[in-house]
Amino acid sequence: MEVMNKTERQSALAKIINQKPIATQEELLSELKAAGIDATQATISRDIREMRVVKAQDASGRLRYAIFRADSQSQLERLAASIREVGLGITQVQFLNVIATLPSNGNLLAAMIDDLHFPQVVGTVAGHDTVVVISPDVKAATWFKDQFDKTFAM
């Protein structure tokens, strides 16, 4: 087994994630070991975070890891399209917004919101079908909810 530097390891991870339907860190570790790469679960967990790997449904409906990337469409346009596609509704609770999504879409929507670095959003917490959007105050949370409602109504 070969210990690789971070760049080489993350490159190998990206190749595996793009070529195979990997759904768990255990599967990812197994694939790395099969490729002769030694890594710990903690290292893989860090790599997943740094590489912006999220779980998303593939065409067959199976959950798998995917690398979140901004493509030619602007990130804001992608967020709006995703909100219309998988968002079910939003509820504001003081400085928090709780977004209900279709099953298995919370992580992807949260990653998209995080990547836009809205000043009105401190952070997100994602679940299977829910995203909690944390704002610094009620005014910022109201702004976020209004933007979501406008997008959702399109």
mmCIF file of the C-alpha atoms, coordinates in Angstrom:
data_MODEL
# 
_entry.id   MODEL 
# 
loop_
_atom_site.group_PDB 
_atom_site.id 
_atom_site.type_symbol 
_atom_site.label_atom_id 
_atom_site.label_alt_id 
_atom_site.label_comp_id 
_atom_site.label_asym_id 
_atom_site.label_entity_id 
_atom_site.label_seq_id 
_atom_site.pdbx_PDB_ins_code 
_atom_site.Cartn_x 
_atom_site.Cartn_y 
_atom_site.Cartn_z 
_atom_site.occupancy 
_atom_site.B_iso_or_equiv 
_atom_site.pdbx_formal_charge 
_atom_site.auth_seq_id 
_atom_site.auth_comp_id 
_atom_site.auth_asym_id 
_atom_site.auth_atom_id 
_atom_site.pdbx_PDB_model_num 
ATOM 1   C CA . MET A 1 1   ? 0.000   0.000  0.000   1.00 0.00 ? 1   MET A CA 1 
ATOM 2   C CA . GLU A 1 2   ? 1.245   3.421  -0.952  1.00 0.00 ? 2   GLU A CA 1 
ATOM 3   C CA . VAL A 1 3   ? 0.722   6.559  1.115   1.00 0.00 ? 3   VAL A CA 1 
ATOM 4   C CA . MET A 1 4   ? -0.015  9.429  -1.281  1.00 0.00 ? 4   MET A CA 1 
ATOM 5   C CA . ASN A 1 5   ? 0.074   13.146 -0.862  1.00 0.00 ? 5   ASN A CA 1 
ATOM 6   C CA . LYS A 1 6   ? -3.259  14.935 -0.535  1.00 0.00 ? 6   LYS A CA 1 
ATOM 7   C CA . THR A 1 7   ? -3.448  16.131 -4.154  1.00 0.00 ? 7   THR A CA 1 
ATOM 8   C CA . GLU A 1 8   ? -2.786  12.651 -5.574  1.00 0.00 ? 8   GLU A CA 1 
ATOM 9   C CA . ARG A 1 9   ? -5.215  11.020 -3.123  1.00 0.00 ? 9   ARG A CA 1 
ATOM 10  C CA . GLN A 1 10  ? -7.987  13.532 -3.881  1.00 0.00 ? 10  GLN A CA 1 
ATOM 11  C CA . SER A 1 11  ? -7.401  13.045 -7.602  1.00 0.00 ? 11  SER A CA 1 
ATOM 12  C CA . ALA A 1 12  ? -7.818  9.283  -7.128  1.00 0.00 ? 12  ALA A CA 1 
ATOM 13  C CA . LEU A 1 13  ? -10.965 9.891  -5.040  1.00 0.00 ? 13  LEU A CA 1 
ATOM 14  C CA . ALA A 1 14  ? -12.451 12.086 -7.774  1.00 0.00 ? 14  ALA A CA 1 
ATOM 15  C CA . LYS A 1 15  ? -11.741 9.438  -10.400 1.00 0.00 ? 15  LYS A CA 1 
ATOM 16  C CA . ILE A 1 16  ? -13.411 6.724  -8.296  1.00 0.00 ? 16  ILE A CA 1 
ATOM 17  C CA . ILE A 1 17  ? -16.447 8.889  -7.480  1.00 0.00 ? 17  ILE A CA 1 
ATOM 18  C CA . ASN A 1 18  ? -16.897 9.856  -11.140 1.00 0.00 ? 18  ASN A CA 1 
ATOM 19  C CA . GLN A 1 19  ? -16.567 6.279  -12.416 1.00 0.00 ? 19  GLN A CA 1 
ATOM 20  C CA . LYS A 1 20  ? -18.446 4.194  -9.832  1.00 0.00 ? 20  LYS A CA 1 
ATOM 21  C CA . PRO A 1 21  ? -21.671 4.568  -7.831  1.00 0.00 ? 21  PRO A CA 1 
ATOM 22  C CA . ILE A 1 22  ? -20.113 4.965  -4.376  1.00 0.00 ? 22  ILE A CA 1 
ATOM 23  C CA . ALA A 1 23  ? -22.598 5.561  -1.545  1.00 0.00 ? 23  ALA A CA 1 
ATOM 24  C CA . THR A 1 24  ? -20.531 5.221  1.655   1.00 0.00 ? 24  THR A CA 1 
ATOM 25  C CA . GLN A 1 25  ? -17.115 6.085  3.018   1.00 0.00 ? 25  GLN A CA 1 
ATOM 26  C CA . GLU A 1 26  ? -16.521 2.364  3.594   1.00 0.00 ? 26  GLU A CA 1 
ATOM 27  C CA . GLU A 1 27  ? -17.053 1.690  -0.133  1.00 0.00 ? 27  GLU A CA 1 
ATOM 28  C CA . LEU A 1 28  ? -14.705 4.569  -0.949  1.00 0.00 ? 28  LEU A CA 1 
ATOM 29  C CA . LEU A 1 29  ? -12.009 3.207  1.388   1.00 0.00 ? 29  LEU A CA 1 
ATOM 30  C CA . SER A 1 30  ? -12.409 -0.242 -0.167  1.00 0.00 ? 30  SER A CA 1 
ATOM 31  C CA . GLU A 1 31  ? -11.986 1.162  -3.687  1.00 0.00 ? 31  GLU A CA 1 
ATOM 32  C CA . LEU A 1 32  ? -8.914  3.118  -2.618  1.00 0.00 ? 32  LEU A CA 1 
ATOM 33  C CA . LYS A 1 33  ? -7.387  0.003  -1.049  1.00 0.00 ? 33  LYS A CA 1 
ATOM 34  C CA . ALA A 1 34  ? -8.123  -1.961 -4.253  1.00 0.00 ? 34  ALA A CA 1 
ATOM 35  C CA . ALA A 1 35  ? -6.231  0.779  -6.139  1.00 0.00 ? 35  ALA A CA 1 
ATOM 36  C CA . GLY A 1 36  ? -3.301  0.352  -3.742  1.00 0.00 ? 36  GLY A CA 1 
ATOM 37  C CA . ILE A 1 37  ? -3.905  3.573  -1.816  1.00 0.00 ? 37  ILE A CA 1 
ATOM 38  C CA . ASP A 1 38  ? -3.798  3.501  1.984   1.00 0.00 ? 38  ASP A CA 1 
ATOM 39  C CA . ALA A 1 39  ? -5.967  6.084  3.778   1.00 0.00 ? 39  ALA A CA 1 
ATOM 40  C CA . THR A 1 40  ? -7.868  6.356  7.035   1.00 0.00 ? 40  THR A CA 1 
ATOM 41  C CA . GLN A 1 41  ? -11.573 7.078  7.449   1.00 0.00 ? 41  GLN A CA 1 
ATOM 42  C CA . ALA A 1 42  ? -10.733 10.427 9.082   1.00 0.00 ? 42  ALA A CA 1 
ATOM 43  C CA . THR A 1 43  ? -8.572  11.412 6.094   1.00 0.00 ? 43  THR A CA 1 
ATOM 44  C CA . ILE A 1 44  ? -11.306 10.421 3.622   1.00 0.00 ? 44  ILE A CA 1 
ATOM 45  C CA . SER A 1 45  ? -13.872 12.365 5.648   1.00 0.00 ? 45  SER A CA 1 
ATOM 46  C CA . ARG A 1 46  ? -11.660 15.490 5.433   1.00 0.00 ? 46  ARG A CA 1 
ATOM 47  C CA . ASP A 1 47  ? -11.146 14.949 1.709   1.00 0.00 ? 47  ASP A CA 1 
ATOM 48  C CA . ILE A 1 48  ? -14.902 14.656 1.157   1.00 0.00 ? 48  ILE A CA 1 
ATOM 49  C CA . ARG A 1 49  ? -15.441 17.987 2.911   1.00 0.00 ? 49  ARG A CA 1 
ATOM 50  C CA . GLU A 1 50  ? -12.624 19.773 1.089   1.00 0.00 ? 50  GLU A CA 1 
ATOM 51  C CA . MET A 1 51  ? -13.637 18.407 -2.316  1.00 0.00 ? 51  MET A CA 1 
ATOM 52  C CA . ARG A 1 52  ? -17.279 19.404 -1.768  1.00 0.00 ? 52  ARG A CA 1 
ATOM 53  C CA . VAL A 1 53  ? -18.527 15.857 -2.226  1.00 0.00 ? 53  VAL A CA 1 
ATOM 54  C CA . VAL A 1 54  ? -22.248 15.492 -1.577  1.00 0.00 ? 54  VAL A CA 1 
ATOM 55  C CA . LYS A 1 55  ? -24.717 12.640 -1.792  1.00 0.00 ? 55  LYS A CA 1 
ATOM 56  C CA . ALA A 1 56  ? -27.133 12.934 -4.688  1.00 0.00 ? 56  ALA A CA 1 
ATOM 57  C CA . GLN A 1 57  ? -29.522 10.621 -6.486  1.00 0.00 ? 57  GLN A CA 1 
ATOM 58  C CA . ASP A 1 58  ? -28.320 9.218  -9.776  1.00 0.00 ? 58  ASP A CA 1 
ATOM 59  C CA . ALA A 1 59  ? -30.563 8.533  -12.790 1.00 0.00 ? 59  ALA A CA 1 
ATOM 60  C CA . SER A 1 60  ? -31.698 5.217  -11.286 1.00 0.00 ? 60  SER A CA 1 
ATOM 61  C CA . GLY A 1 61  ? -32.668 6.872  -7.993  1.00 0.00 ? 61  GLY A CA 1 
ATOM 62  C CA . ARG A 1 62  ? -29.742 5.379  -6.038  1.00 0.00 ? 62  ARG A CA 1 
ATOM 63  C CA . LEU A 1 63  ? -27.864 7.632  -3.624  1.00 0.00 ? 63  LEU A CA 1 
ATOM 64  C CA . ARG A 1 64  ? -24.223 8.094  -4.513  1.00 0.00 ? 64  ARG A CA 1 
ATOM 65  C CA . TYR A 1 65  ? -21.373 10.495 -3.930  1.00 0.00 ? 65  TYR A CA 1 
ATOM 66  C CA . ALA A 1 66  ? -21.021 13.324 -6.438  1.00 0.00 ? 66  ALA A CA 1 
ATOM 67  C CA . ILE A 1 67  ? -18.553 16.191 -6.584  1.00 0.00 ? 67  ILE A CA 1 
ATOM 68  C CA . PHE A 1 68  ? -20.412 19.487 -6.423  1.00 0.00 ? 68  PHE A CA 1 
ATOM 69  C CA . ARG A 1 69  ? -19.202 21.814 -9.167  1.00 0.00 ? 69  ARG A CA 1 
ATOM 70  C CA . ALA A 1 70  ? -20.395 25.062 -10.644 1.00 0.00 ? 70  ALA A CA 1 
ATOM 71  C CA . ASP A 1 71  ? -20.772 24.554 -14.357 1.00 0.00 ? 71  ASP A CA 1 
ATOM 72  C CA . SER A 1 72  ? -21.448 27.031 -17.146 1.00 0.00 ? 72  SER A CA 1 
ATOM 73  C CA . GLN A 1 73  ? -24.755 27.963 -15.542 1.00 0.00 ? 73  GLN A CA 1 
ATOM 74  C CA . SER A 1 74  ? -24.246 30.476 -12.755 1.00 0.00 ? 74  SER A CA 1 
ATOM 75  C CA . GLN A 1 75  ? -24.400 29.138 -9.219  1.00 0.00 ? 75  GLN A CA 1 
ATOM 76  C CA . LEU A 1 76  ? -27.382 31.370 -8.450  1.00 0.00 ? 76  LEU A CA 1 
ATOM 77  C CA . GLU A 1 77  ? -29.268 30.054 -11.488 1.00 0.00 ? 77  GLU A CA 1 
ATOM 78  C CA . ARG A 1 78  ? -28.470 26.489 -10.450 1.00 0.00 ? 78  ARG A CA 1 
ATOM 79  C CA . LEU A 1 79  ? -29.733 27.189 -6.940  1.00 0.00 ? 79  LEU A CA 1 
ATOM 80  C CA . ALA A 1 80  ? -32.961 28.676 -8.317  1.00 0.00 ? 80  ALA A CA 1 
ATOM 81  C CA . ALA A 1 81  ? -33.477 25.697 -10.625 1.00 0.00 ? 81  ALA A CA 1 
ATOM 82  C CA . SER A 1 82  ? -32.798 23.258 -7.762  1.00 0.00 ? 82  SER A CA 1 
ATOM 83  C CA . ILE A 1 83  ? -35.198 25.089 -5.460  1.00 0.00 ? 83  ILE A CA 1 
ATOM 84  C CA . ARG A 1 84  ? -37.937 24.817 -8.085  1.00 0.00 ? 84  ARG A CA 1 
ATOM 85  C CA . GLU A 1 85  ? -37.090 21.163 -8.719  1.00 0.00 ? 85  GLU A CA 1 
ATOM 86  C CA . VAL A 1 86  ? -36.618 19.757 -5.197  1.00 0.00 ? 86  VAL A CA 1 
ATOM 87  C CA . GLY A 1 87  ? -37.855 22.437 -2.783  1.00 0.00 ? 87  GLY A CA 1 
ATOM 88  C CA . LEU A 1 88  ? -41.213 21.733 -1.187  1.00 0.00 ? 88  LEU A CA 1 
ATOM 89  C CA . GLY A 1 89  ? -41.505 24.803 1.031   1.00 0.00 ? 89  GLY A CA 1 
ATOM 90  C CA . ILE A 1 90  ? -39.862 27.019 3.588   1.00 0.00 ? 90  ILE A CA 1 
ATOM 91  C CA . THR A 1 91  ? -40.751 28.001 7.155   1.00 0.00 ? 91  THR A CA 1 
ATOM 92  C CA . GLN A 1 92  ? -39.061 30.855 8.966   1.00 0.00 ? 92  GLN A CA 1 
ATOM 93  C CA . VAL A 1 93  ? -38.546 30.489 12.715  1.00 0.00 ? 93  VAL A CA 1 
ATOM 94  C CA . GLN A 1 94  ? -36.972 33.705 13.976  1.00 0.00 ? 94  GLN A CA 1 
ATOM 95  C CA . PHE A 1 95  ? -33.411 33.738 12.566  1.00 0.00 ? 95  PHE A CA 1 
ATOM 96  C CA . LEU A 1 96  ? -33.713 30.241 11.036  1.00 0.00 ? 96  LEU A CA 1 
ATOM 97  C CA . ASN A 1 97  ? -35.326 29.003 7.844   1.00 0.00 ? 97  ASN A CA 1 
ATOM 98  C CA . VAL A 1 98  ? -36.288 25.363 7.474   1.00 0.00 ? 98  VAL A CA 1 
ATOM 99  C CA . ILE A 1 99  ? -36.501 24.180 3.871   1.00 0.00 ? 99  ILE A CA 1 
ATOM 100 C CA . ALA A 1 100 ? -38.349 20.945 3.116   1.00 0.00 ? 100 ALA A CA 1 
ATOM 101 C CA . THR A 1 101 ? -36.990 19.089 0.081   1.00 0.00 ? 101 THR A CA 1 
ATOM 102 C CA . LEU A 1 102 ? -37.733 15.942 -1.816  1.00 0.00 ? 102 LEU A CA 1 
ATOM 103 C CA . PRO A 1 103 ? -36.039 12.925 -0.163  1.00 0.00 ? 103 PRO A CA 1 
ATOM 104 C CA . SER A 1 104 ? -32.240 12.706 -0.593  1.00 0.00 ? 104 SER A CA 1 
ATOM 105 C CA . ASN A 1 105 ? -31.836 16.338 -1.702  1.00 0.00 ? 105 ASN A CA 1 
ATOM 106 C CA . GLY A 1 106 ? -31.068 18.199 1.537   1.00 0.00 ? 106 GLY A CA 1 
ATOM 107 C CA . ASN A 1 107 ? -27.274 17.869 1.255   1.00 0.00 ? 107 ASN A CA 1 
ATOM 108 C CA . LEU A 1 108 ? -27.069 19.093 -2.317  1.00 0.00 ? 108 LEU A CA 1 
ATOM 109 C CA . LEU A 1 109 ? -29.294 22.131 -1.715  1.00 0.00 ? 109 LEU A CA 1 
ATOM 110 C CA . ALA A 1 110 ? -27.345 23.038 1.444   1.00 0.00 ? 110 ALA A CA 1 
ATOM 111 C CA . ALA A 1 111 ? -24.029 22.792 -0.436  1.00 0.00 ? 111 ALA A CA 1 
ATOM 112 C CA . MET A 1 112 ? -25.353 25.111 -3.124  1.00 0.00 ? 112 MET A CA 1 
ATOM 113 C CA . ILE A 1 113 ? -26.524 27.667 -0.539  1.00 0.00 ? 113 ILE A CA 1 
ATOM 114 C CA . ASP A 1 114 ? -23.187 27.477 1.296   1.00 0.00 ? 114 ASP A CA 1 
ATOM 115 C CA . ASP A 1 115 ? -21.206 27.991 -1.910  1.00 0.00 ? 115 ASP A CA 1 
ATOM 116 C CA . LEU A 1 116 ? -22.985 31.268 -2.663  1.00 0.00 ? 116 LEU A CA 1 
ATOM 117 C CA . HIS A 1 117 ? -21.721 32.849 0.575   1.00 0.00 ? 117 HIS A CA 1 
ATOM 118 C CA . PHE A 1 118 ? -24.788 35.028 1.104   1.00 0.00 ? 118 PHE A CA 1 
ATOM 119 C CA . PRO A 1 119 ? -24.047 37.565 3.870   1.00 0.00 ? 119 PRO A CA 1 
ATOM 120 C CA . GLN A 1 120 ? -27.541 36.760 5.177   1.00 0.00 ? 120 GLN A CA 1 
ATOM 121 C CA . VAL A 1 121 ? -26.561 33.115 5.773   1.00 0.00 ? 121 VAL A CA 1 
ATOM 122 C CA . VAL A 1 122 ? -24.190 32.069 8.550   1.00 0.00 ? 122 VAL A CA 1 
ATOM 123 C CA . GLY A 1 123 ? -24.406 28.395 7.624   1.00 0.00 ? 123 GLY A CA 1 
ATOM 124 C CA . THR A 1 124 ? -26.614 25.427 6.881   1.00 0.00 ? 124 THR A CA 1 
ATOM 125 C CA . VAL A 1 125 ? -27.364 22.062 8.446   1.00 0.00 ? 125 VAL A CA 1 
ATOM 126 C CA . ALA A 1 126 ? -28.583 19.414 6.026   1.00 0.00 ? 126 ALA A CA 1 
ATOM 127 C CA . GLY A 1 127 ? -30.602 16.294 6.524   1.00 0.00 ? 127 GLY A CA 1 
ATOM 128 C CA . HIS A 1 128 ? -32.184 13.728 4.221   1.00 0.00 ? 128 HIS A CA 1 
ATOM 129 C CA . ASP A 1 129 ? -35.081 15.973 3.211   1.00 0.00 ? 129 ASP A CA 1 
ATOM 130 C CA . THR A 1 130 ? -34.532 19.159 5.215   1.00 0.00 ? 130 THR A CA 1 
ATOM 131 C CA . VAL A 1 131 ? -32.123 22.088 5.227   1.00 0.00 ? 131 VAL A CA 1 
ATOM 132 C CA . VAL A 1 132 ? -31.851 24.460 8.179   1.00 0.00 ? 132 VAL A CA 1 
ATOM 133 C CA . VAL A 1 133 ? -30.499 27.835 7.043   1.00 0.00 ? 133 VAL A CA 1 
ATOM 134 C CA . ILE A 1 134 ? -29.016 29.856 9.899   1.00 0.00 ? 134 ILE A CA 1 
ATOM 135 C CA . SER A 1 135 ? -28.992 33.648 9.563   1.00 0.00 ? 135 SER A CA 1 
ATOM 136 C CA . PRO A 1 136 ? -27.334 36.221 11.835  1.00 0.00 ? 136 PRO A CA 1 
ATOM 137 C CA . ASP A 1 137 ? -30.670 37.863 12.693  1.00 0.00 ? 137 ASP A CA 1 
ATOM 138 C CA . VAL A 1 138 ? -34.399 37.892 11.930  1.00 0.00 ? 138 VAL A CA 1 
ATOM 139 C CA . LYS A 1 139 ? -34.029 40.555 9.208   1.00 0.00 ? 139 LYS A CA 1 
ATOM 140 C CA . ALA A 1 140 ? -31.484 38.443 7.301   1.00 0.00 ? 140 ALA A CA 1 
ATOM 141 C CA . ALA A 1 141 ? -33.640 35.325 7.695   1.00 0.00 ? 141 ALA A CA 1 
ATOM 142 C CA . THR A 1 142 ? -36.642 37.235 6.353   1.00 0.00 ? 142 THR A CA 1 
ATOM 143 C CA . TRP A 1 143 ? -34.576 38.335 3.334   1.00 0.00 ? 143 TRP A CA 1 
ATOM 144 C CA . PHE A 1 144 ? -33.584 34.705 2.650   1.00 0.00 ? 144 PHE A CA 1 
ATOM 145 C CA . LYS A 1 145 ? -37.177 33.473 2.958   1.00 0.00 ? 145 LYS A CA 1 
ATOM 146 C CA . ASP A 1 146 ? -38.382 36.228 0.603   1.00 0.00 ? 146 ASP A CA 1 
ATOM 147 C CA . GLN A 1 147 ? -35.753 35.206 -1.983  1.00 0.00 ? 147 GLN A CA 1 
ATOM 148 C CA . PHE A 1 148 ? -36.765 31.559 -1.657  1.00 0.00 ? 148 PHE A CA 1 
ATOM 149 C CA . ASP A 1 149 ? -40.467 32.435 -2.029  1.00 0.00 ? 149 ASP A CA 1 
ATOM 150 C CA . LYS A 1 150 ? -39.774 34.571 -5.141  1.00 0.00 ? 150 LYS A CA 1 
ATOM 151 C CA . THR A 1 151 ? -37.731 31.770 -6.712  1.00 0.00 ? 151 THR A CA 1 
ATOM 152 C CA . PHE A 1 152 ? -40.240 29.112 -5.759  1.00 0.00 ? 152 PHE A CA 1 
ATOM 153 C CA . ALA A 1 153 ? -43.090 31.139 -7.278  1.00 0.00 ? 153 ALA A CA 1 
ATOM 154 C CA . MET A 1 154 ? -41.371 31.397 -10.699 1.00 0.00 ? 154 MET A CA 1 
# 
